[in-house]
C-alpha cells in the first residue's frame, strides 16, 4: 500500500503577523520539526505544499528524494486548494492514501503517524483514519484515494474534516489520543511562547 504524506505549509500566518513556520525552535524552524518526524516514518514520500518561497524549509529536505515540493498558486483561496494541489499529484503517482499533516503542529510524535498508517494497512477498505482528542477529530488525518473525487470538490477554507460524516463516517476509523500538546498548533505569539516554555 502506497501512502504519501501531505504537509500543508502554505498558510498566511495572519494571526501571528509574520511567517510562523520560520520561527526558531529546537535548532531549526517550526516548519521543519514535524516534517523531520514525517520523514522518519514509513510514509513512501512527502508532498510539501507551499505558496511561493519557503525560506524556513531546510535545504536537506529540499534535496531529499522522498520530498516533492508543490507550489500551490491558489493557496490564498483557502486550505482546500492546498489539499487539491497535493491530491492531483497523488492521483498521477497512483497513491493509495494520503496522510494530511499541518506544518504548524511541531509536536506530532512519530507513533501517531505510524498508528494511523497501521490501522489503514490492517483494514484497507477504510475511507479514512483520523486522530482525535476528547472526541474531536484533529490532524493528522489519513484519507483513502476513494475519497479523492470528493476532496477535489471542496472549496475555500474547507478542509477534509467536512467530509468525515454521514456515510463516509461509518467507513472510517477514529483513533483517540489523550495528550493535547501533541496536536497544539502554533497560530499566535502566545502559542509560540507556550511552546518555547516547554522545551526540555
ZAZA-497145 format. One record per residue: x negated, y, z of N, C-alpha, C in turn; chain; residue number from 1; residue in three letters. Coordinates in pm, whole numbers. Example, Ala and Ser with C-alpha at 12.3 -4.5 7.8 and 13.67 -1.06 7.14 Angstrom:
nu -1319&nv -569&nw 780&cau -1230&cav -450&caw 780&cu -1320&cv -330&cw 780&chain A&resi 1&resn ALA .
nu -1285&nv -225&nw 708&cau -1367&cav -106&caw 714&cu -1290&cv 3&cw 787&chain A&resi 2&resn SER .
! end
This chain:
nu -85&nv -120&nw 0&cau 0&cav 0&caw 0&cu -88&cv 125&cw 0&chain A&resi 1&resn UNK .
nu -63&nv 212&nw -95&cau -144&cav 333&caw -108&cu -75&cv 451&cw -39&chain A&resi 2&resn UNK .
nu -134&nv 498&nw 71&cau -79&cav 610&caw 146&cu -178&cv 726&cw 144&chain A&resi 3&resn UNK .
nu -132&nv 841&nw 99&cau -216&cav 961&caw 93&cu -170&cv 1061&cw 199&chain A&resi 4&resn UNK .
nu -265&nv 1134&nw 253&cau -230&cav 1242&caw 344&cu -201&cv 1370&cw 267&chain A&resi 5&resn UNK .
nu -104&nv 1446&nw 314&cau -76&cav 1579&caw 258&cu -102&cv 1680&cw 370&chain A&resi 6&resn UNK .
nu -204&nv 1761&nw 351&cau -249&cav 1853&caw 455&cu -202&cv 1994&cw 416&chain A&resi 7&resn UNK .
nu -94&nv 2039&nw 479&cau -32&cav 2167&caw 442&cu -108&cv 2282&cw 506&chain A&resi 8&resn UNK .
nu -176&nv 2361&nw 421&cau -263&cav 2468&caw 470&cu -246&cv 2596&cw 388&chain A&resi 9&resn UNK .
nu -124&nv 2619&nw 339&cau -101&cav 2733&caw 251&cu -16&cv 2842&cw 315&chain A&resi 10&resn UNK .
nu 3&nv 2835&nw 447&cau 86&cav 2934&caw 516&cu 23&cv 3072&cw 520&chain A&resi 11&resn UNK .
nu 105&nv 3170&nw 554&cau 60&cav 3311&caw 552&cu 6&cv 3359&cw 687&chain A&resi 12&resn UNK .
nu 21&nv 3280&nw 792&cau -25&cav 3318&caw 927&cu 33&cv 3453&cw 971&chain A&resi 13&resn UNK .
nu 158&nv 3479&nw 933&cau 217&cav 3611&caw 959&cu 231&cv 3641&cw 1108&chain A&resi 14&resn UNK .
nu 257&nv 3539&nw 1189&cau 274&cav 3563&caw 1333&cu 141&cv 3586&cw 1404&chain A&resi 15&resn UNK .
nu 33&nv 3536&nw 1346&cau -99&cav 3556&caw 1405&cu -157&cv 3691&cw 1364&chain A&resi 16&resn UNK .
nu -123&nv 3737&nw 1244&cau -175&cav 3865&caw 1196&cu -306&cv 3853&cw 1121&chain A&resi 17&resn UNK .
nu -363&nv 3733&nw 1121&cau -484&cav 3704&caw 1043&cu -486&cv 3554&cw 1017&chain A&resi 18&resn UNK .
nu -577&nv 3509&nw 934&cau -580&cav 3368&caw 895&cu -611&cv 3279&cw 1014&chain A&resi 19&resn UNK .
nu -508&nv 3214&nw 1067&cau -526&cav 3133&caw 1187&cu -615&cv 3011&cw 1162&chain A&resi 20&resn UNK .
nu -615&nv 2960&nw 1040&cau -694&cav 2842&caw 1011&cu -844&cv 2870&cw 1015&chain A&resi 21&resn UNK .
nu -881&nv 3000&nw 1004&cau -1022&cav 3039&caw 1008&cu -1071&cv 3069&cw 1148&chain A&resi 22&resn UNK .
nu -983&nv 3066&nw 1247&cau -1023&cav 3095&caw 1385&cu -1117&cv 2986&cw 1436&chain A&resi 23&resn UNK .
nu -1221&nv 3024&nw 1511&cau -1318&cav 2925&caw 1558&cu -1260&cv 2833&cw 1666&chain A&resi 24&resn UNK .
nu -1300&nv 2706&nw 1655&cau -1258&cav 2606&caw 1754&cu -1351&cv 2485&cw 1744&chain A&resi 25&resn UNK .
nu -1412&nv 2448&nw 1855&cau -1500&cav 2331&caw 1862&cu -1607&cv 2330&cw 1752&chain A&resi 26&resn UNK .
nu -1682&nv 2437&nw 1742&cau -1794&cav 2449&caw 1648&cu -1752&cv 2444&cw 1502&chain A&resi 27&resn UNK .
nu -1623&nv 2462&nw 1474&cau -1575&cav 2469&caw 1336&cu -1456&cv 2565&cw 1335&chain A&resi 28&resn UNK .
nu -1356&nv 2538&nw 1253&cau -1238&cav 2624&caw 1249&cu -1113&cv 2543&cw 1281&chain A&resi 29&resn UNK .
nu -1007&nv 2612&nw 1318&cau -879&cav 2547&caw 1346&cu -839&cv 2455&cw 1230&chain A&resi 30&resn UNK .
nu -853&nv 2507&nw 1108&cau -808&cav 2431&caw 991&cu -882&cv 2303&cw 964&chain A&resi 31&resn UNK .
nu -1006&nv 2294&nw 1010&cau -1087&cav 2175&caw 981&cu -1063&cv 2059&cw 1077&chain A&resi 32&resn UNK .
nu -1010&nv 2088&nw 1195&cau -1006&cav 1987&caw 1301&cu -918&cv 1866&cw 1265&chain A&resi 33&resn UNK .
nu -790&nv 1890&nw 1235&cau -700&cav 1779&caw 1204&cu -738&cv 1714&cw 1071&chain A&resi 34&resn UNK .
nu -800&nv 1791&nw 981&cau -845&cav 1736&caw 854&cu -956&cv 1633&cw 879&chain A&resi 35&resn UNK .
nu -1045&nv 1665&nw 970&cau -1151&cav 1571&caw 1006&cu -1092&cv 1443&cw 1065&chain A&resi 36&resn UNK .
nu -990&nv 1460&nw 1149&cau -922&cav 1343&caw 1207&cu -859&cv 1258&cw 1098&chain A&resi 37&resn UNK .
nu -793&nv 1324&nw 1002&cau -727&cav 1252&caw 892&cu -829&cv 1172&cw 810&chain A&resi 38&resn UNK .
nu -947&nv 1230&nw 790&cau -1049&cav 1163&caw 711&cu -1111&cv 1044&cw 785&chain A&resi 39&resn UNK .
nu -1093&nv 1040&nw 916&cau -1139&cav 924&caw 994&cu -1038&cv 810&cw 991&chain A&resi 40&resn UNK .
nu -920&nv 838&nw 939&cau -812&cav 740&caw 939&cu -822&cv 650&cw 816&chain A&resi 41&resn UNK .
nu -725&nv 559&nw 803&cau -723&cav 467&caw 689&cu -642&cv 521&cw 571&chain A&resi 42&resn UNK .
nu -612&nv 652&nw 571&cau -548&cav 714&caw 455&cu -637&cv 696&cw 332&chain A&resi 43&resn UNK .
nu -575&nv 666&nw 218&cau -652&cav 645&caw 94&cu -723&cv 773&cw 51&chain A&resi 44&resn UNK .
nu -651&nv 884&nw 61&cau -708&cav 1014&caw 25&cu -626&cv 1124&cw 89&chain A&resi 45&resn UNK .
nu -674&nv 1247&nw 80&cau -604&cav 1360&caw 141&cu -584&cv 1468&cw 35&chain A&resi 46&resn UNK .
nu -460&nv 1513&nw 19&cau -430&cav 1629&caw -65&cu -426&cv 1752&cw 26&chain A&resi 47&resn UNK .
nu -519&nv 1843&nw 6&cau -524&cav 1966&caw 86&cu -457&cv 2077&cw 8&chain A&resi 48&resn UNK .
nu -341&nv 2121&nw 56&cau -263&cav 2222&caw -17&cu -294&cv 2360&cw 38&chain A&resi 49&resn UNK .
nu -352&nv 2446&nw -47&cau -389&cav 2581&caw -7&cu -323&cv 2682&cw -101&chain A&resi 50&resn UNK .
nu -333&nv 2807&nw -66&cau -284&cav 2916&caw -151&cu -400&cv 3013&cw -171&chain A&resi 51&resn UNK .
nu -460&nv 3010&nw -290&cau -575&cav 3095&caw -314&cu -699&cv 3039&cw -247&chain A&resi 52&resn UNK .
nu -788&nv 3126&nw -203&cau -912&cav 3083&caw -140&cu -886&cv 3028&cw 0&chain A&resi 53&resn UNK .
nu -973&nv 2939&nw 42&cau -963&cav 2879&caw 177&cu -1099&cv 2889&cw 244&chain A&resi 54&resn UNK .
nu -1137&nv 3010&nw 290&cau -1270&cav 3029&caw 348&cu -1295&cv 2948&cw 475&chain A&resi 55&resn UNK .
nu -1189&nv 2900&nw 538&cau -1202&cav 2821&caw 660&cu -1246&cv 2678&cw 630&chain A&resi 56&resn UNK .
nu -1230&nv 2633&nw 506&cau -1249&cav 2493&caw 471&cu -1398&cv 2458&cw 460&chain A&resi 57&resn UNK .
nu -1440&nv 2359&nw 536&cau -1581&cav 2318&caw 537&cu -1624&cv 2265&cw 401&chain A&resi 58&resn UNK .
nu -1746&nv 2298&nw 361&cau -1798&cav 2254&caw 231&cu -1807&cv 2101&cw 224&chain A&resi 59&resn UNK .
nu -1826&nv 2035&nw 337&cau -1835&cav 1889&caw 335&cu -1702&cv 1826&cw 295&chain A&resi 60&resn UNK .
nu -1592&nv 1893&nw 328&cau -1462&cav 1841&caw 288&cu -1432&cv 1874&cw 142&chain A&resi 61&resn UNK .
nu -1478&nv 1991&nw 97&cau -1459&cav 2029&caw -43&cu -1529&cv 1927&cw -134&chain A&resi 62&resn UNK .
nu -1646&nv 1881&nw -91&cau -1724&cav 1786&caw -171&cu -1682&cv 1641&cw -150&chain A&resi 63&resn UNK .
nu -1602&nv 1615&nw -48&cau -1563&cav 1477&caw -15&cu -1477&cv 1417&cw -127&chain A&resi 64&resn UNK .
nu -1517&nv 1303&nw -183&cau -1441&cav 1242&caw -292&cu -1300&cv 1197&cw -252&chain A&resi 65&resn UNK .
nu -1276&nv 1185&nw -121&cau -1142&cav 1146&caw -75&cu -1049&cv 1265&cw -56&chain A&resi 66&resn UNK .
nu -1099&nv 1384&nw -84&cau -1016&cav 1506&caw -72&cu -985&cv 1564&cw -210&chain A&resi 67&resn UNK .
nu -860&nv 1600&nw -232&cau -820&cav 1672&caw -352&cu -759&cv 1805&cw -307&chain A&resi 68&resn UNK .
nu -817&nv 1915&nw -352&cau -767&cav 2047&caw -314&cu -665&cv 2094&cw -417&chain A&resi 69&resn UNK .
nu -546&nv 2126&nw -371&cau -439&cav 2172&caw -458&cu -411&cv 2318&cw -428&chain A&resi 70&resn UNK .
nu -431&nv 2403&nw -527&cau -397&cav 2545&caw -511&cu -253&cv 2565&cw -555&chain A&resi 71&resn UNK .
nu -164&nv 2580&nw -458&cau -20&cav 2593&caw -487&cu 15&cv 2740&cw -509&chain A&resi 72&resn UNK .
nu 33&nv 2778&nw -633&cau 57&cav 2919&caw -666&cu 195&cv 2968&cw -620&chain A&resi 73&resn UNK .
nu 285&nv 2875&nw -590&cau 420&cav 2913&caw -544&cu 434&cv 2903&cw -393&chain A&resi 74&resn UNK .
nu 324&nv 2887&nw -322&cau 331&cav 2866&caw -177&cu 403&cv 2978&cw -104&chain A&resi 75&resn UNK .
nu 396&nv 3099&nw -159&cau 462&cav 3214&caw -94&cu 613&cv 3199&cw -90&chain A&resi 76&resn UNK .
nu 667&nv 3105&nw -167&cau 812&cav 3084&caw -173&cu 862&cv 2990&cw -64&chain A&resi 77&resn UNK .
nu 770&nv 2939&nw 19&cau 812&cav 2855&caw 130&cu 742&cv 2720&cw 133&chain A&resi 78&resn UNK .
nu 752&nv 2653&nw 247&cau 681&cav 2527&caw 268&cu 720&cv 2420&cw 168&chain A&resi 79&resn UNK .
nu 844&nv 2424&nw 121&cau 889&cav 2322&caw 25&cu 804&cv 2323&cw -101&chain A&resi 80&resn UNK .
nu 756&nv 2441&nw -142&cau 675&cav 2450&caw -263&cu 540&cv 2381&cw -244&chain A&resi 81&resn UNK .
nu 480&nv 2398&nw -126&cau 354&cav 2330&caw -96&cu 373&cv 2178&cw -101&chain A&resi 82&resn UNK .
nu 482&nv 2135&nw -42&cau 512&cav 1992&caw -40&cu 531&cv 1937&cw -181&chain A&resi 83&resn UNK .
nu 603&nv 2012&nw -263&cau 629&cav 1968&caw -400&cu 501&cv 1963&cw -483&chain A&resi 84&resn UNK .
nu 410&nv 2056&nw -461&cau 281&cav 2053&caw -532&cu 208&cv 1923&cw -504&chain A&resi 85&resn UNK .
nu 210&nv 1881&nw -379&cau 142&cav 1756&caw -340&cu 215&cv 1634&cw -396&chain A&resi 86&resn UNK .
nu 346&nv 1636&nw -391&cau 425&cav 1521&caw -437&cu 405&cv 1497&cw -587&chain A&resi 87&resn UNK .
nu 396&nv 1603&nw -664&cau 375&cav 1586&caw -809&cu 244&cv 1513&cw -837&chain A&resi 88&resn UNK .
nu 139&nv 1547&nw -761&cau 12&cav 1477&caw -778&cu 23&cv 1333&cw -726&chain A&resi 89&resn UNK .
nu 94&nv 1315&nw -616&cau 114&cav 1181&caw -560&cu 185&cv 1090&cw -661&chain A&resi 90&resn UNK .
nu 281&nv 1145&nw -732&cau 352&cav 1068&caw -834&cu 258&cv 1029&cw -948&chain A&resi 91&resn UNK .
nu 176&nv 1122&nw -992&cau 81&cav 1094&caw -1100&cu -17&cv 984&cw -1059&chain A&resi 92&resn UNK .
nu -56&nv 985&nw -933&cau -154&cav 888&caw -884&cu -87&cv 763&cw -827&chain A&resi 93&resn UNK .
nu 44&nv 753&nw -846&cau 122&cav 634&caw -807&cu 101&cv 595&cw -661&chain A&resi 94&resn UNK .
nu 115&nv 697&nw -576&cau 104&cav 676&caw -431&cu 235&cv 619&cw -377&chain A&resi 95&resn UNK .
nu 226&nv 524&nw -286&cau 346&cav 460&caw -231&cu 413&cv 544&cw -123&chain A&resi 96&resn UNK .
nu 335&nv 625&nw -54&cau 389&cav 710&caw 53&cu 289&cv 821&cw 83&chain A&resi 97&resn UNK .
nu 340&nv 929&nw 141&cau 253&cav 1038&caw 185&cu 273&cv 1059&cw 335&chain A&resi 98&resn UNK .
nu 167&nv 1100&nw 400&cau 175&cav 1135&caw 542&cu 153&cv 1286&cw 552&chain A&resi 99&resn UNK .
nu 258&nv 1359&nw 585&cau 252&cav 1505&caw 586&cu 201&cv 1553&cw 721&chain A&resi 100&resn UNK .
nu 94&nv 1633&nw 714&cau 32&cav 1691&caw 834&cu 26&cv 1842&cw 819&chain A&resi 101&resn UNK .
nu 25&nv 1913&nw 932&cau 14&cav 2058&caw 932&cu -126&cv 2098&cw 976&chain A&resi 102&resn UNK .
nu -187&nv 2189&nw 900&cau -325&cav 2230&caw 930&cu -336&cv 2307&cw 1061&chain A&resi 103&resn UNK .
nu -224&nv 2358&nw 1113&cau -230&cav 2434&caw 1238&cu -193&cv 2349&cw 1360&chain A&resi 104&resn UNK .
nu -203&nv 2216&nw 1345&cau -186&cav 2124&caw 1457&cu -320&cv 2055&cw 1483&chain A&resi 105&resn UNK .
nu -415&nv 2123&nw 1545&cau -551&cav 2070&caw 1556&cu -568&cv 1952&cw 1652&chain A&resi 106&resn UNK .
nu -469&nv 1927&nw 1737&cau -487&cav 1825&caw 1841&cu -422&cv 1691&cw 1807&chain A&resi 107&resn UNK .
nu -375&nv 1674&nw 1684&cau -319&cav 1545&caw 1644&cu -427&cv 1437&cw 1657&chain A&resi 108&resn UNK .
nu -402&nv 1333&nw 1738&cau -505&cav 1230&caw 1755&cu -497&cv 1122&cw 1646&chain A&resi 109&resn UNK .
nu -607&nv 1055&nw 1628&cau -616&cav 952&caw 1525&cu -513&cv 841&cw 1546&chain A&resi 110&resn UNK .
nu -487&nv 805&nw 1671&cau -398&cav 691&caw 1694&cu -255&cv 718&cw 1647&chain A&resi 111&resn UNK .
nu -211&nv 844&nw 1648&cau -76&cav 874&caw 1598&cu -70&cv 851&cw 1447&chain A&resi 112&resn UNK .
nu -171&nv 899&nw 1375&cau -176&cav 877&caw 1231&cu -172&cv 728&cw 1199&chain A&resi 113&resn UNK .
nu -252&nv 651&nw 1270&cau -261&cav 507&caw 1243&cu -132&cv 434&cw 1281&chain A&resi 114&resn UNK .
nu -70&nv 472&nw 1392&cau 55&cav 406&caw 1434&cu 166&cv 430&cw 1333&chain A&resi 115&resn UNK .
nu 175&nv 551&nw 1281&cau 277&cav 583&caw 1181&cu 255&cv 500&cw 1054&chain A&resi 116&resn UNK .
nu 130&nv 494&nw 1009&cau 99&cav 418&caw 889&cu 123&cv 268&cw 909&chain A&resi 117&resn UNK .
nu 85&nv 217&nw 1024&cau 101&cav 75&caw 1053&cu 248&cv 35&cw 1052&chain A&resi 118&resn UNK .
nu 333&nv 123&nw 1103&cau 477&cav 97&caw 1104&cu 529&cv 80&cw 962&chain A&resi 119&resn UNK .
nu 487&nv 169&nw 872&cau 529&cav 160&caw 732&cu 477&cv 34&cw 665&chain A&resi 120&resn UNK .
nu 353&nv -3&nw 697&cau 294&cav -123&caw 636&cu 365&cv -250&cw 683&chain A&resi 121&resn UNK .
nu 410&nv -250&nw 808&cau 482&cav -366&caw 861&cu 622&cv -376&cw 804&chain A&resi 122&resn UNK .
nu 684&nv -260&nw 777&cau 821&cav -258&caw 722&cu 819&cv -170&cw 596&chain A&resi 123&resn UNK .
nu 773&nv -223&nw 483&cau 754&cav -143&caw 362&cu 882&cv -75&cw 310&chain A&resi 124&resn UNK .
nu 999&nv -129&nw 347&cau 1124&cav -73&caw 296&cu 1164&cv 60&cw 362&chain A&resi 125&resn UNK .
nu 1095&nv 99&nw 469&cau 1130&cav 223&caw 540&cu 1116&cv 345&cw 448&chain A&resi 126&resn UNK .
nu 1216&nv 433&nw 453&cau 1211&cav 558&caw 376&cu 1114&cv 657&cw 440&chain A&resi 127&resn UNK .
nu 1109&nv 655&nw 572&cau 1020&cav 747&caw 643&cu 980&cv 688&cw 778&chain A&resi 128&resn UNK .
nu 870&nv 740&nw 832&cau 831&cav 713&caw 970&cu 787&cv 847&cw 1028&chain A&resi 129&resn UNK .
nu 853&nv 889&nw 1136&cau 827&cav 1022&caw 1192&cu 785&cv 1013&cw 1338&chain A&resi 130&resn UNK .
nu 695&nv 1103&nw 1374&cau 663&cav 1120&caw 1516&cu 774&cv 1202&cw 1582&chain A&resi 131&resn UNK .
nu 788&nv 1187&nw 1713&cau 886&cav 1269&caw 1785&cu 837&cv 1296&cw 1926&chain A&resi 132&resn UNK .
nu 887&nv 1407&nw 1981&cau 862&cav 1442&caw 2120&cu 995&cv 1483&cw 2181&chain A&resi 133&resn UNK .
nu 1036&nv 1414&nw 2286&cau 1166&cav 1438&caw 2351&cu 1279&cv 1437&cw 2248&chain A&resi 134&resn UNK .
nu 1276&nv 1335&nw 2164&cau 1380&cav 1309&caw 2063&cu 1385&cv 1411&cw 1949&chain A&resi 135&resn UNK .
nu 1287&nv 1498&nw 1942&cau 1282&cav 1596&caw 1833&cu 1175&cv 1552&cw 1733&chain A&resi 136&resn UNK .
nu 1215&nv 1534&nw 1607&cau 1120&cav 1495&caw 1503&cu 1021&cv 1608&cw 1480&chain A&resi 137&resn UNK .
nu 894&nv 1570&nw 1469&cau 787&cav 1668&caw 1458&cu 676&cv 1606&cw 1373&chain A&resi 138&resn UNK .
nu 607&nv 1686&nw 1289&cau 498&cav 1629&caw 1210&cu 389&cv 1573&cw 1301&chain A&resi 139&resn UNK .
nu 317&nv 1471&nw 1251&cau 314&cav 1415&caw 1117&cu 439&cv 1330&cw 1085&chain A&resi 140&resn UNK .
nu 474&nv 1330&nw 956&cau 587&cav 1251&caw 907&cu 542&cv 1179&cw 781&chain A&resi 141&resn UNK .
nu 565&nv 1047&nw 777&cau 536&cav 969&caw 657&cu 661&cv 959&cw 573&chain A&resi 142&resn UNK .
nu 646&nv 980&nw 443&cau 760&cav 979&caw 350&cu 732&cv 883&cw 236&chain A&resi 143&resn UNK .
nu 822&nv 789&nw 215&cau 807&cav 691&caw 109&cu 827&cv 756&cw -28&chain A&resi 144&resn UNK .
nu 765&nv 700&nw -130&cau 784&cav 751&caw -266&cu 930&cv 743&cw -309&chain A&resi 145&resn UNK .
nu 1008&nv 659&nw -243&cau 1153&cav 652&caw -269&cu 1220&cv 787&cw -248&chain A&resi 146&resn UNK .
nu 1163&nv 867&nw -157&cau 1221&cav 997&caw -124&cu 1169&cv 1111&cw -211&chain A&resi 147&resn UNK .
nu 1070&nv 1085&nw -295&cau 1008&cav 1193&caw -372&cu 1110&cv 1273&cw -456&chain A&resi 148&resn UNK .
nu 1204&nv 1206&nw -526&cau 1300&cav 1284&caw -605&cu 1381&cv 1383&cw -522&chain A&resi 149&resn UNK .
nu 1424&nv 1340&nw -404&cau 1499&cav 1430&caw -314&cu 1411&cv 1544&cw -265&chain A&resi 150&resn UNK .
nu 1287&nv 1512&nw -233&cau 1195&cav 1614&caw -182&cu 1165&cv 1720&cw -288&chain A&resi 151&resn UNK .
nu 1162&nv 1678&nw -413&cau 1135&cav 1773&caw -521&cu 1252&cv 1868&cw -546&chain A&resi 152&resn UNK .
nu 1366&nv 1839&nw -486&cau 1483&cav 1929&caw -498&cu 1493&cv 2030&cw -383&chain A&resi 153&resn UNK .
nu 1402&nv 2021&nw -286&cau 1403&cav 2118&caw -177&cu 1364&cv 2257&cw -229&chain A&resi 154&resn UNK .
nu 1403&nv 2358&nw -155&cau 1366&cav 2495&caw -195&cu 1340&cv 2580&cw -72&chain A&resi 155&resn UNK .
nu 1270&nv 2691&nw -93&cau 1244&cav 2785&caw 15&cu 1158&cv 2726&cw 125&chain A&resi 156&resn UNK .
nu 1188&nv 2766&nw 249&cau 1107&cav 2722&caw 363&cu 1161&cv 2593&cw 425&chain A&resi 157&resn UNK .
nu 1238&nv 2519&nw 348&cau 1295&cav 2394&caw 397&cu 1191&cv 2283&cw 387&chain A&resi 158&resn UNK .
nu 1169&nv 2213&nw 498&cau 1073&cav 2103&caw 499&cu 1143&cv 1970&cw 484&chain A&resi 159&resn UNK .
nu 1063&nv 1864&nw 487&cau 1116&cav 1729&caw 468&cu 1216&cv 1691&cw 576&chain A&resi 160&resn UNK .
nu 1204&nv 1751&nw 693&cau 1293&cav 1717&caw 805&cu 1440&cv 1733&cw 767&chain A&resi 161&resn UNK .
nu 1468&nv 1824&nw 673&cau 1606&cav 1848&caw 631&cu 1670&cv 1725&cw 567&chain A&resi 162&resn UNK .
nu 1588&nv 1632&nw 521&cau 1640&cav 1513&caw 453&cu 1648&cv 1391&cw 545&chain A&resi 163&resn UNK .
nu 1600&nv 1405&nw 667&cau 1593&cav 1290&caw 757&cu 1721&cv 1278&cw 840&chain A&resi 164&resn UNK .
nu 1831&nv 1263&nw 771&cau 1961&cav 1249&caw 838&cu 2052&cv 1164&cw 749&chain A&resi 165&resn UNK .
nu 2173&nv 1137&nw 796&cau 2269&cav 1060&caw 717&cu 2215&cv 923&cw 679&chain A&resi 166&resn UNK .
nu 2238&nv 882&nw 553&cau 2192&cav 751&caw 507&cu 2041&cv 737&cw 518&chain A&resi 167&resn UNK .
nu 1969&nv 846&nw 489&cau 1823&cav 840&caw 499&cu 1778&cv 809&cw 641&chain A&resi 168&resn UNK .
nu 1848&nv 866&nw 739&cau 1809&cav 848&caw 879&cu 1814&cv 700&cw 918&chain A&resi 169&resn UNK .
nu 1914&nv 629&nw 867&cau 1929&cav 487&caw 903&cu 1821&cv 401&cw 837&chain A&resi 170&resn UNK .
nu 1751&nv 457&nw 739&cau 1649&cav 380&caw 666&cu 1507&cv 416&cw 711&chain A&resi 171&resn UNK .
nu 1498&nv 493&nw 820&cau 1367&cav 534&caw 869&cu 1340&cv 485&cw 1009&chain A&resi 172&resn UNK .
nu 1228&nv 525&nw 1061&cau 1189&cav 486&caw 1197&cu 1125&cv 608&cw 1265&chain A&resi 173&resn UNK .
nu 1164&nv 630&nw 1390&cau 1108&cav 742&caw 1467&cu 1025&cv 685&cw 1582&chain A&resi 174&resn UNK .
nu 902&nv 731&nw 1592&cau 812&cav 684&caw 1696&cu 796&cv 792&cw 1802&chain A&resi 175&resn UNK .
nu 837&nv 766&nw 1926&cau 826&cav 867&caw 2032&cu 686&cv 874&cw 2091&chain A&resi 176&resn UNK .
nu 641&nv 995&nw 2117&cau 514&cav 1019&caw 2186&cu 542&cv 1116&cw 2301&chain A&resi 177&resn UNK .
nu 463&nv 1105&nw 2408&cau 501&cav 1176&caw 2530&cu 410&cv 1293&cw 2568&chain A&resi 178&resn UNK .
nu 320&nv 1333&nw 2479&cau 233&cav 1446&caw 2510&cu 257&cv 1560&cw 2410&chain A&resi 179&resn UNK .
nu 315&nv 1668&nw 2458&cau 346&cav 1779&caw 2369&cu 220&cv 1841&cw 2309&chain A&resi 180&resn UNK .
nu 110&nv 1840&nw 2387&cau -11&cav 1906&caw 2337&cu -62&cv 1843&cw 2208&chain A&resi 181&resn UNK .
nu -30&nv 1715&nw 2186&cau -69&cav 1653&caw 2059&cu -15&cv 1733&cw 1940&chain A&resi 182&resn UNK .
nu 105&nv 1786&nw 1957&cau 178&cav 1846&caw 1845&cu 177&cv 1999&cw 1846&chain A&resi 183&resn UNK .
nu 109&nv 2059&nw 1942&cau 109&cav 2204&caw 1954&cu 56&cv 2270&cw 1826&chain A&resi 184&resn UNK .
nu 137&nv 2358&nw 1768&cau 88&cav 2431&caw 1652&cu 43&cv 2570&cw 1696&chain A&resi 185&resn UNK .
nu -55&nv 2622&nw 1626&cau -116&cav 2748&caw 1664&cu -59&cv 2859&cw 1576&chain A&resi 186&resn UNK .
nu 43&nv 2927&nw 1627&cau 112&cav 3031&caw 1549&cu 80&cv 3172&cw 1596&chain A&resi 187&resn UNK .
nu 53&nv 3185&nw 1725&cau 35&cav 3319&caw 1784&cu -98&cv 3326&cw 1861&chain A&resi 188&resn UNK .
nu -135&nv 3448&nw 1898&cau -257&cav 3467&caw 1978&cu -245&cv 3392&cw 2111&chain A&resi 189&resn UNK .
nu -125&nv 3391&nw 2167&cau -104&cav 3320&caw 2294&cu -129&cv 3170&cw 2276&chain A&resi 190&resn UNK .
nu -82&nv 3115&nw 2163&cau -107&cav 2974&caw 2135&cu -257&cv 2947&cw 2127&chain A&resi 191&resn UNK .
nu -327&nv 3035&nw 2059&cau -472&cav 3020&caw 2040&cu -545&cv 3030&cw 2174&chain A&resi 192&resn UNK .
nu -507&nv 3128&nw 2254&cau -570&cav 3144&caw 2386&cu -549&cv 3019&cw 2472&chain A&resi 193&resn UNK .
nu -428&nv 2964&nw 2465&cau -397&cav 2843&caw 2541&cu -481&cv 2725&cw 2492&chain A&resi 194&resn UNK .
nu -498&nv 2717&nw 2361&cau -581&cav 2611&caw 2302&cu -725&cv 2622&cw 2352&chain A&resi 195&resn UNK .
nu -780&nv 2744&nw 2349&cau -917&cav 2764&caw 2394&cu -935&cv 2733&cw 2542&chain A&resi 196&resn UNK .
nu -834&nv 2763&nw 2620&cau -844&cav 2741&caw 2765&cu -850&cv 2592&cw 2798&chain A&resi 197&resn UNK .
nu -804&nv 2509&nw 2705&cau -802&cav 2365&caw 2729&cu -924&cv 2292&cw 2678&chain A&resi 198&resn UNK .
nu -1020&nv 2366&nw 2620&cau -1140&cav 2300&caw 2568&cu -1220&cv 2240&cw 2683&chain A&resi 199&resn UNK .
nu -1258&nv 2116&nw 2665&cau -1337&cav 2047&caw 2769&cu -1484&cv 2049&cw 2728&chain A&resi 200&resn UNK .
! end
